[in-house]
Amino acid sequence: MKNIAYFLPQFHETEENNEWWGEGFTEWTNVKSAKPLFKKHNQPKKPLKYYNLLNKETVEWQTNLSKENGIYGFCYYHYWFSGRKILEKPAENLLNWVDIPQKFMFCWANHSWKKTWNGTNELLIKQEYGHEDEWDEHITYLLNFFKDDRYIKKDNKPVFMLYSANTIDDLDKRIAYYNDRCIKEGFSGIYIIESMNNIKSTVSSDLSDAITVREPAVVLSAEPKLKKIQRYISSKYKKNYLYFVTKYKYERLVTKSIDIAKLYTKKIDKKIYFSVFTGWDSTPRHVRRGYVVVKNDEENQLYRYIKDIQKLGLDDDYLFINAWNEWSEGMFLEPESDGKNGMLEEIRNSQYD
């Protein structure tokens, strides 16, 4: 089984983030400002390195660490808004740093960007889809990466994931266009994976090759809606609500995730790639509107999770791991400040035992 970890490229400054969130903003801004919100709430998280993804040394360190611990490659989030690119520099740098032996692929995170982290719903960038000229511009850009020997391919097809396939206009025509362009460039086509992000998600295109069951999004969507406890704050000058964090148990969600994985093998008539998640705590971004998955003190939880997925007969396929560096959502494999990397060791053990 080839382990592919989702990779967030937001650990460097961009003009847009400076405008929207303040000068100098990166993902580390949220991480450093986090606070414990309940007893034994392990916040703020402290990484071994507060790195800048534009530094080559950082990418070399991440590559070596991942390869040593059974990670086959990274799935970079790719942000494309009808020709406008955001957070593209880490992948573009990797393309130029040919001496770094990092395998990678893209997940097109094709949703609109809204200012939800601070409780508002202000639209920052609206995702709009063009026609053939825009398709051509997009696939031309992507081919620069597809032609790299390090880009992950299946049966001579570059693997390309769609985060929200059901929102893409003219999806079948778009996929067919990309496929034809890839064939003209010497590939056997393009390998499209649709991400299932909800228990009610359905396949959006007959031309896609596979799906992936994204966790913990799917299992959380299958959980009963928990009513958030709220406390009313009132004064002479202001009125608002203070929401308390919603908590789930990791062990319960993992058990349910395995059951959902088995269900998908029966209801989806496509190739299926499953995923596992390392944890979840979105309070660094959303504070008391966040969700926390609480782990117990038992070791090897991720190891057992992976082994149960492997029992579904997927030993020669991809397993997507959420995530390598989602520090603001409590999903990361990179070591913390104490230097320990227990979850990476669990992945390595599941790969090589």
N, C-alpha and C positions, 0 to 999 in steps of 0.2 A: 504494500500500500504506500502511495506517495502522499506525504503530508504537505499540504499547502496552507500557509498561514495568511490570513487577511492582513493587509499592511496599510496603515493610515499615513499619508504623506504630509501631515499638517504640522510637522515639527520644524518649521522655519517661517520667517516673516514673509507676508505677501502684502501688496498694496491694498488689496480688498479687505483683508482682515484688520490691517491698521486703521482703515476707514470705518469699518463696522464695529470693531471691538476695542479700539484704542491702540495707540502707537506701541509697537513691540510685541503685539499679541502673537502667541503660538499656542499649541495645545498644552504646553507646560504652564501657561498662565492659569488655566482651570485647575490643573493638577496641584499647583502650589497653593492656591487659594481655598482648597477643600478643607472642610472642618468635620470632626466627628459629630454626628447628629443623634446618636443613641448609645447606650452602654455597649462597650466592646466594639464600637464601629471603628474599623481600622482605616482612618483617614487623618491627615493626608498621606497618600502613597509617596514613597521616596525612592526614585529609581537609582540604580547604580550610576547612571550617567544622565545628566540633563543635556542631551546632545542637540546638535543642529544638523538636520538631514542634508544640508548643502555641503557639509564637510566630508571629504572622501574617506577620512579615517573612520568616521562613524559608520559609513556603509560597509567598509571592510570589516569592522568589528561585528556588525550585525550579521554579515554573510558568514563569517567564520563561526560565530556562536551558533547560528542556526544549523549549519552543515554538520557541526560536531554533535548535534543533538537530534538528528533524524528529521529535520525539516527539509523537504525536497526543494521548495521554492516559496516565493511570496506572491500573493495576489494583490496588486496595487489597486486602490480605488482611483478610477480615472474620471475626471470631471470635464465634460465637454458640453457646451451650451451653444449649439449652432455655430461653431467656429471659435467661440471664446473658451479658453482653457484656464483652469485654476488649479493650483497645487501640482503643476505638471513638472516642475524643475527636478525633483528627486529622480523620477523615471528618465527624464531627458539626460540628466547627468550620468545615470547608470549606463545609458546607451553609449555615452562617450568614454566611460571608464571600462574599456574592454578587458582590462586585466582582472576585473573583479568577477569571480566565477559564481555569480548569483543567478539562479533560474527565477523567472518571473512571468507573470501574465497580468491581464487587466480585468477588473470588474467595472463596467461603466455604471457609475453611481448617477443615474440619470434623473434623479428627483430634483425638484426646485429647492432652492435654499431659502429657508425662512429663519427669522430671528426668534427661535423658540427657546433657546437656552436661558434667556432672561425672563421668560414668562409671557412675552409678547408673541405676535404672529405676523410680524412685518415681513413682507416679501423682499428678499435681497436679490435673488436672480431667478427669473422664471424660466423653466425648461420649455423650450419650443423646438419643434422639429420641422426642418425644411424639406425640400424635395431633392431631386437627383443631384443638383449642384452641391448641396450640403452633404449628401451621402458621400459624394466623391471626395470632397474636402476631408471628411472624417476618415474614410478608409485609406486615403493617401497618407494622412498623418500616421495612422496606425501601422501601415505597412513598414514604416521606418523601424518599428519595434519588432514586428512579426519576422522580418528578415534577419534579425539577430539570432545567432545560434542558441543563445541562452533563453530565448522566449519559449515558453512551454507549448508543445504541440502534441497532438494526438493523431496518429495516422497521417502525418504530413499536413495537418490542419492546425493553424494557430488557434489556441483555446481562448475564447472571449466570452466573459460572463455578462449578462444583463441583469442589473439589480431589480429593475421594475419594468419587465417586458410588456406588461399589459397596458402601460401608458404611452408606448411608442407608436406614433402614427405610421400607417403603412408598413407595419412591421415585417410582413412576409416579403414585400417588395424590397425593403431595405436589406434584409438578410440575403435575398437572392442577388442583390447588387454587390454586396460585400463578397459573397461567395464567388461570383464571376470575376471580380477584380483579383481575388486571391489566386484563382486558377490561372489567370493571365500572368501572374507573377511567379508561377512555378509551383505553387502549393496545390494540394488536392481539394482545396476549398477552405472554408472557415468552420470551426467547431464552436457552436453556440450553446452555452449553458444558461438556462433560465433559473433565476433564484426564486425559490418559493419562500416568501417572508411571512406567511400567515397560514393557519390551518385550513383556511377556505380558498387559498390560492389555487388557480388552475393553469394549465398549460396555455400559452398565448399564441404559439405558432407551430404549425406542422413542420416548418423548416428548421426548428431548433433540434439539436442533437441530444440534449440531456437536460435534466434539472438538478439543482442542488437544494436540499432541505436546510435552510439557514437557521441555525440555532444561536441564541435562545429565542429568536423572534417567533418561531413557529410554536414552540412549547409554551411560551408566555401567552400567545394568542389563544391557546387551548385551555388556559387556566381560567377558573371562575373569576369574574370581575370582583376584585376586592374593594370594598368601600373604604376610601381613605378617611381616616380620622382627621377631623379638622377642628381648630380652635379659633373662635372668633375674637379678633383683636379690635377693640374700640377705644377711641379717645375723642377728645373734643375736636381734633383736627383731621383724623383719618379713620377709615374703616377698611379692613381687609381680612383675609383668611390666611392662617398659617397652617399649611398642610404637613402632615406627618408622613414620613417615608413608608412606602410599601415594601414589605420584606417577603422573600420566598426562600425556601430551603433548597440548596443545590442538589442534595441527594434525591429529593422528591422530583425535581425537574429533570434530572438525568434519567431516572426510571421512566418517567413519562415520555421523554425524548426517544428512548429506545423503542417504546411501544408505538410511537408515531412513525418512526423509521420503518418498522415492520408493516404498518398500515400503508405507507406510501409504496412499498414494493408490490402491493396488491391493487392499488387504485390508479397508478400512473403507468401508462404503456410507453415509457421511454427509459433510457439509461438514467440511473439515479446515482448521484453522489451525495453522501451524507456529510454532516458536519458535527463537530463537538464544540463546546464553548468552555473557556477556562474559568469564567466567573462573570459577575455583572455587578456594577455599582455606578449608576449614572448621576449620583449626587454631586460630583465635582462640576458637572455641567448644569444640572437642574435643581440642585440643592434639595429642598423639601418636596419638590415635585418628582424626585427621582425614584428609581427602583433599585433594590439591593437584593442580590442572591447571597444568602449567608451559607458559608461552608462550615462544617463541623471540624473537629481537630483530627479526624481520621486521615491518614496518609493514603496516597495512591488512588484518590477518587477519579482523577482524570485518566489514569492508567486503566482502571476497570471500565470506565466509560468507553475508551477507545477499543479495548478488547471485546466488549459486547457488540460494538459496531462491526468489528472485524468478523464476528461470528455470522454476520449476514452474508458472507461470501464475497466480500469486496477486496480481497487481498491484493489484487493486481491493479486497483483503481485509485482514484484520488480521494483523499479525505481532507475536507476543508476545516481549518481550525480557526476559531474566532476568539482571540486574535493575537497577532504578534505584539502590537504596541498601542492598543486602545486604552491608554492610561486613564482617560477621563470617563470611561465606561467600565472600568474595573476588569477589563479583559486584556491581559498581556502575558507574554512569555518571557520577556526580558527580565533580568534579575533586578531585585530591589537593592537598596543601599547596603544591606548586609552581605551582598554578594551571592546569596543563595539563589539557585534556579531550580527548585524542586520540580516544578511542572515540566520544565524542559527535560529533566532527567526521566520523568515518567513517560514522556513521548519517546525518548531514546530507548527506554526499556521496552516499550510496546512495539517498537520497530525492530529491535534486534534480539529480543529474547526468544 
